[in-house]
Amino acid sequence: MRTLLKRLWLVPVVLGGWELLARFLDIAYLPEPTLIVARMYEMWFSGPYVLTEEAVDNFVPSLVRVTGSWAVAVVVGVALGVALGRTAWLADFVQPLVEFARAVPPPVMLPLFLVLFTMGTQVQVATIVFGIIWPILLNSIDGARSVDRLKVETATVFGVPASLRLFRIILPSAAPKIFAGLRLSVSLALILMVISELKGSTEGIGYLLSLANSNADMPAIWAGVLVLGVLGFVLNSLFLMVERRVLAWHRDAHRIA
C-alpha cells in the first residue's frame, strides 16, 4: 500500500492544479476534472449495477477486440518470429517483406481493410493485429537468434526431440526479448483500437469519443480520454505482473551472476 501511494502521489497534485487552472482560465476546451468525473458518472457509472447500458454496450466490445487481437498477434508473431530466427534461409527470404510491411503506418491500412473486410469487428481486428505484430515479430526473431548455440547443439547430440528443444531451451532463452516486444504491443494495441473505432464503427470507446466530438461535448471527450488512460494503466500493470512471474528465473540468474 505504501509503495502504491509513493507511485501515485503526483496524481492528486496534478488534478488539483488542473481544477484551479480550469476555473481560473474558464476555457470551454479545458473543463474541470470535477465536471469530467460528474459527466463520466452520468454516462457510464450510474446504472443499476454500477455500469450503465451505454457503458456495457461500448466498453465490452472494445475490451474483447483489444484482448482478442492482441492474443492473435502474440500467437502469430511469436510463432513466425521463432521460425524466422531459427531458420536462416527463411529469414533471408522473408526479411525484405517484413521490413517493407512494418514501415507502413497502420492507420493508412484502415481504408484498405474497409474494402477487404466487412465493416465492423473484422476491420478493427485487422487494423490492431497489423499494427502490433511487428514489435512482437522482430523481438521474437532477435530472441530466437540469440539462443546459446552450445545448448541447442548439446541437446541435439543427446537426441532431445525438436519439440522439447523448442519449449525447454529456445523459448525460455528468447523469452526476455519476446516479452520486451509484448510490452510495446500492449499500449500500441490500445491506440489502434481507438483509431479503428473512430471510423466505420457503431460501438466501442473510440465510437463514443467520435460521438462526443460530433456533439462538441468536451466533458465527454475528456471522460473518454480518462477511461482510456485508466484502461491502459490497468492492462500494463497486469502485463507487468505476468512478466515478473514468468521471467522471475531470469532476474534471479542476473542476481547470481
C-alpha positions as CSV (number, residue, x, y, z in Angstrom):
1,M,0.0,0.0,0.0
2,R,2.8,2.4,0.9
3,T,4.5,1.6,-2.4
4,L,1.3,2.4,-4.3
5,L,1.0,5.7,-2.5
6,K,4.6,6.6,-3.4
7,R,3.8,5.9,-7.1
8,L,0.5,7.8,-7.2
9,W,1.1,10.8,-5.0
10,L,1.5,13.1,-8.0
11,V,-1.9,12.3,-9.4
12,P,-4.0,14.3,-6.9
13,V,-1.5,17.2,-7.1
14,V,-1.9,17.3,-10.9
15,L,-5.7,17.1,-10.7
16,G,-5.8,19.8,-8.1
17,G,-3.7,22.1,-10.2
18,W,-5.8,21.3,-13.3
19,E,-9.0,22.1,-11.4
20,L,-7.7,25.5,-10.2
21,L,-6.3,26.4,-13.7
22,A,-9.5,25.4,-15.5
23,R,-11.6,27.5,-13.1
24,F,-9.3,30.5,-13.4
25,L,-9.0,30.4,-17.2
26,D,-12.6,29.3,-17.9
27,I,-11.8,27.8,-21.3
28,A,-14.6,25.6,-22.8
29,Y,-12.0,23.1,-24.2
30,L,-10.5,22.6,-20.7
31,P,-13.2,21.6,-18.3
32,E,-12.6,21.0,-14.6
33,P,-11.8,17.4,-13.5
34,T,-14.8,17.5,-11.2
35,L,-17.0,18.3,-14.2
36,I,-15.4,15.5,-16.2
37,V,-15.9,12.9,-13.4
38,A,-19.5,14.0,-13.0
39,R,-20.1,13.5,-16.7
40,M,-18.4,10.1,-16.6
41,Y,-20.7,9.1,-13.7
42,E,-23.8,10.3,-15.5
43,M,-22.9,8.5,-18.8
44,W,-21.3,5.2,-17.7
45,F,-21.3,4.6,-13.9
46,S,-24.9,5.4,-12.8
47,G,-26.5,2.2,-13.8
48,P,-28.4,-0.3,-11.6
49,Y,-25.3,-2.5,-11.4
50,V,-22.7,0.4,-11.5
51,L,-22.2,0.3,-15.3
52,T,-24.9,1.9,-17.4
53,E,-26.3,0.2,-20.5
54,E,-24.2,2.6,-22.7
55,A,-21.0,1.6,-20.9
56,V,-21.7,-2.1,-21.2
57,D,-22.6,-1.8,-24.9
58,N,-19.4,0.1,-25.7
59,F,-16.7,-0.9,-23.1
60,V,-17.2,-4.7,-23.5
61,P,-16.7,-4.8,-27.3
62,S,-13.6,-2.6,-27.1
63,L,-12.1,-4.9,-24.4
64,V,-12.9,-8.0,-26.4
65,R,-11.4,-6.5,-29.6
66,V,-8.2,-5.4,-28.0
67,T,-7.5,-8.5,-26.0
68,G,-8.6,-10.9,-28.8
69,S,-6.5,-9.0,-31.4
70,W,-3.5,-8.9,-29.0
71,A,-3.8,-12.7,-28.5
72,V,-3.9,-13.4,-32.2
73,A,-0.8,-11.1,-32.8
74,V,1.1,-12.8,-30.0
75,V,0.5,-16.3,-31.3
76,V,1.3,-15.4,-34.9
77,G,4.2,-13.1,-34.1
78,V,5.9,-15.4,-31.7
79,A,5.5,-18.5,-33.8
80,L,6.6,-16.8,-37.0
81,G,9.4,-14.9,-35.2
82,V,10.9,-18.0,-33.7
83,A,10.7,-19.8,-37.0
84,L,12.5,-17.0,-38.8
85,G,15.0,-16.6,-36.0
86,R,16.0,-20.3,-36.1
87,T,15.9,-20.7,-39.9
88,A,18.5,-18.5,-41.7
89,W,17.4,-19.2,-45.3
90,L,13.8,-18.5,-44.5
91,A,14.7,-15.2,-42.7
92,D,16.7,-14.1,-45.7
93,F,13.8,-14.8,-48.0
94,V,11.1,-13.1,-45.9
95,Q,13.1,-10.2,-44.3
96,P,12.6,-7.7,-47.2
97,L,8.8,-8.2,-47.0
98,V,8.8,-7.8,-43.2
99,E,10.9,-4.6,-43.4
100,F,8.5,-3.2,-46.1
101,A,5.3,-4.1,-44.2
102,R,6.4,-2.8,-40.8
103,A,7.3,0.6,-42.4
104,V,3.6,1.1,-43.4
105,P,1.7,3.1,-40.8
106,P,-1.2,1.0,-39.5
107,P,-3.8,3.9,-39.9
108,V,-3.0,4.0,-43.6
109,M,-4.2,0.4,-43.9
110,L,-7.7,1.2,-42.4
111,P,-9.3,2.3,-45.8
112,L,-7.9,-0.9,-47.4
113,F,-9.3,-3.0,-44.6
114,L,-12.7,-1.3,-45.0
115,V,-12.7,-2.5,-48.6
116,L,-11.4,-6.0,-47.9
117,F,-13.5,-6.9,-44.9
118,T,-17.0,-6.4,-43.6
119,M,-17.3,-3.1,-41.8
120,G,-17.1,-3.6,-38.0
121,T,-15.1,-6.0,-35.9
122,Q,-13.2,-7.6,-38.8
123,V,-11.8,-4.2,-39.9
124,Q,-10.8,-3.3,-36.3
125,V,-9.2,-6.6,-35.6
126,A,-7.2,-6.5,-38.8
127,T,-6.0,-2.9,-38.0
128,I,-4.9,-3.8,-34.5
129,V,-3.2,-7.1,-35.5
130,F,-1.4,-5.4,-38.4
131,G,-0.1,-2.6,-36.2
132,I,1.1,-4.6,-33.1
133,I,2.5,-7.7,-34.7
134,W,5.8,-6.1,-35.7
135,P,7.4,-5.4,-32.3
136,I,6.4,-9.0,-31.3
137,L,7.7,-10.5,-34.5
138,L,11.0,-8.6,-34.6
139,N,11.8,-9.2,-30.9
140,S,10.9,-12.9,-31.3
141,I,13.3,-13.1,-34.2
142,D,16.1,-11.4,-32.2
143,G,15.4,-13.6,-29.2
144,A,15.4,-16.8,-31.2
145,R,18.7,-15.9,-32.9
146,S,20.4,-15.1,-29.5
147,V,19.8,-18.6,-28.1
148,D,23.1,-20.1,-27.0
149,R,24.2,-22.4,-29.8
150,L,26.0,-24.7,-27.5
151,K,22.9,-25.5,-25.6
152,V,20.9,-26.4,-28.7
153,E,23.8,-28.4,-30.2
154,T,24.3,-30.4,-27.0
155,A,20.6,-31.2,-26.8
156,T,20.6,-32.3,-30.4
157,V,23.6,-34.6,-29.8
158,F,21.8,-36.2,-26.9
159,G,18.8,-36.8,-29.1
160,V,16.4,-34.4,-27.4
161,P,13.3,-34.1,-29.6
162,A,12.8,-30.9,-31.6
163,S,9.6,-30.1,-29.7
164,L,11.3,-30.4,-26.4
165,R,14.2,-28.3,-27.5
166,L,11.7,-25.6,-28.6
167,F,9.8,-25.5,-25.3
168,R,12.7,-26.2,-22.9
169,I,15.6,-24.3,-24.5
170,I,14.7,-21.9,-27.3
171,L,11.5,-20.3,-25.9
172,P,12.9,-19.8,-22.4
173,S,16.1,-18.3,-23.7
174,A,14.2,-16.0,-26.1
175,A,11.5,-15.1,-23.5
176,P,13.1,-11.8,-22.2
177,K,13.3,-10.3,-25.7
178,I,9.9,-11.7,-26.6
179,F,8.4,-10.0,-23.5
180,A,10.0,-6.7,-24.4
181,G,8.1,-6.8,-27.7
182,L,4.9,-7.9,-26.0
183,R,5.1,-4.9,-23.6
184,L,5.3,-2.5,-26.5
185,S,2.4,-4.1,-28.2
186,V,0.0,-3.7,-25.2
187,S,0.0,0.1,-25.3
188,L,0.1,0.1,-29.1
189,A,-3.0,-2.2,-29.3
190,L,-5.0,0.3,-27.2
191,I,-4.1,3.2,-29.5
192,L,-5.0,1.2,-32.6
193,M,-8.3,0.1,-31.0
194,V,-9.4,3.7,-30.7
195,I,-8.2,4.6,-34.2
196,S,-10.1,1.7,-35.7
197,E,-13.3,2.6,-33.8
198,L,-13.2,6.2,-34.8
199,K,-14.3,5.3,-38.4
200,G,-16.8,2.8,-39.6
201,S,-17.9,1.7,-36.1
202,T,-21.2,1.8,-34.2
203,E,-19.8,0.8,-30.8
204,G,-16.7,1.0,-28.7
205,I,-14.8,3.6,-26.8
206,G,-13.5,5.2,-30.0
207,Y,-17.0,5.5,-31.2
208,L,-18.0,7.2,-28.0
209,L,-15.2,9.7,-28.5
210,S,-16.2,10.3,-32.1
211,L,-19.8,10.8,-31.0
212,A,-18.8,13.3,-28.2
213,N,-16.7,15.2,-30.7
214,S,-19.6,15.4,-33.2
215,N,-21.8,16.9,-30.3
216,A,-19.0,19.2,-29.1
217,D,-19.3,17.6,-25.7
218,M,-15.9,18.4,-24.2
219,P,-16.5,16.8,-20.8
220,A,-17.5,13.6,-22.6
221,I,-14.3,13.7,-24.7
222,W,-12.1,14.2,-21.7
223,A,-14.1,11.4,-19.9
224,G,-13.2,9.1,-22.8
225,V,-9.6,10.1,-22.6
226,L,-9.6,9.4,-18.9
227,V,-11.2,6.0,-19.3
228,L,-8.5,5.1,-21.9
229,G,-5.8,6.2,-19.6
230,V,-7.1,4.1,-16.7
231,L,-7.6,1.1,-19.0
232,G,-4.0,1.5,-20.4
233,F,-2.6,1.7,-16.8
234,V,-4.6,-1.4,-15.7
235,L,-3.6,-3.5,-18.8
236,N,0.1,-2.5,-18.5
237,S,0.1,-3.3,-14.7
238,L,-1.5,-6.7,-15.4
239,F,1.1,-7.5,-18.1
240,L,4.0,-6.4,-15.8
241,M,2.6,-8.8,-13.1
242,V,2.6,-11.7,-15.6
243,E,6.1,-10.7,-16.9
244,R,7.6,-10.6,-13.4
245,R,6.2,-14.0,-12.6
246,V,7.2,-15.7,-15.9
247,L,10.7,-14.1,-16.0
248,A,11.5,-14.5,-12.3
249,W,14.2,-17.0,-13.2
250,H,15.8,-14.5,-15.5
251,R,16.2,-11.9,-12.8
252,D,17.4,-14.4,-10.3
253,A,20.1,-15.6,-12.8
254,H,21.3,-12.0,-13.2
255,R,21.5,-11.5,-9.4
256,I,23.6,-14.7,-9.1
257,A,25.8,-13.6,-11.9
